[in-house]
Amino acid sequence: MAGLKASLQTELLAIAPEQSVRAGQRLMAQGASTDQVLVLRARGSRSPACVKVVGCLDNGAEVLFGVRVSGDLVGELAAIRDTDRSATVIACTDGAVHRLPKERFLGFLHRNPEAWRLLATMIGDRLDWSNQRRLDFAGYPVDQRLARVLVQLAERHGYPVADGVNLGIELTQEELGKLVGAARESAVKAVKQLRGAGLISTGYRSVVVSDLDGLREFAMVSG
């Protein structure tokens, strides 16, 4: 949504009022019918909205598909395709959303070709993210997979702090592991290794990249 000109942002957000959400609140359920699209909103410049998008397999295992932050749309693809929800969406932080009725959201797109183009770009970016994760799973060990994800999150969502770059999102070490297809024990070990190398520091549900250039080098990511 950030790429929309101001007048279109105003039109989109006017479709539905802002509502507060709490950390841990389930906003969408896998398998449910699609009747709305969410727009995520921040509560202050240092309090970005953050949700996790998770899927449950038939054997009960949970997969973390990705995270979405302030300004992102959630549920737009199911609305366009008129399909049931493919994942569950859970708030990681307190924040706010606009719940746009599906038909009114689709009407907004049909009235505004510019919004269609930006939406197509956003969907393409998310597909690129998914494809890159598949390549990483095949070619890198857990510590480098984690480093590569942290570099991307820092570059996309991070903000500067005194000791580096805060990721700008709140995830547990287990959730970070799920992002890179690693068990909790492997994720904790990888975090400990990166922290010991002075590349990151960690707190409760937070990661600060202390040495972004060093993390890029370790992850084999060009600057």
C-alpha positions, 0 to 999 in steps of 0.5 A, a space after each residue: 500500500 505504501 506505493 499508492 499515491 495519497 489520494 488512493 490510500 485515503 480512498 482505500 482506508 475510507 472503506 472501513 474504520 480502523 480497529 485495534 488488535 492485540 498480540 496473539 489475536 487470530 485475524 484470519 483462519 485457514 479454511 474459512 471463507 473469504 469475506 474481507 481483506 486486511 490493511 495493517 496499520 502501525 501504532 507509532 513510528 517505533 511500533 509497527 504492526 506485525 502479523 505471522 501467516 501460518 499454515 497447518 499440515 494434515 499431520 498437525 505440524 505448523 509452517 510459518 509462511 511469512 510475516 506482514 507488517 504495517 502497510 501490507 495487505 493480507 488476504 488479497 489473493 483469496 479475495 481475488 481468486 474467490 477461494 477459502 483462506 489458505 493460512 491463518 493470520 495471527 497478530 504478533 504485536 498490538 496494532 490496528 487493521 482496516 477490515 475491507 469487505 471483499 466486494 468493496 476492495 475488488 471494486 476499488 481495484 477495478 476503479 483504479 488500474 494503478 492499484 492493480 499494478 501495485 498489487 501485482 508487483 506485491 504478489 510478485 515480490 512475495 512469490 520471489 521471497 517464497 522461491 528464494 526460501 526454497 533455494 536456500 533450503 536446498 543450498 545452505 545450512 541452517 545458520 546461513 539460511 537464518 542469516 539470509 532471512 535476517 538480512 532481508 528482514 533488516 533491509 525491508 523492515 528494519 530501523 536504526 538503533 544505537 547498536 545496529 538495525 532493529 528488525 522492526 518485527 517481533 518473532 521468537 527464535 522458534 518462529 525465526 526457525 520456522 521461517 527457514 525450515 529449522 527445528 527449534 533446537 537448530 534455530 536456537 543454536 544458529 541464533 547463538 552462533 550469530 550472536 557469538 560472532 557479534 553479528 546480532 544481539 537478541 532480546 525478548 522477541 527482538 533481534 538487532 543486527 549489530 553488523 549488517 555488512 558482516 551478516 551479509 558476508 556470512 550469509 553470502 549476500 551481496 550488499 
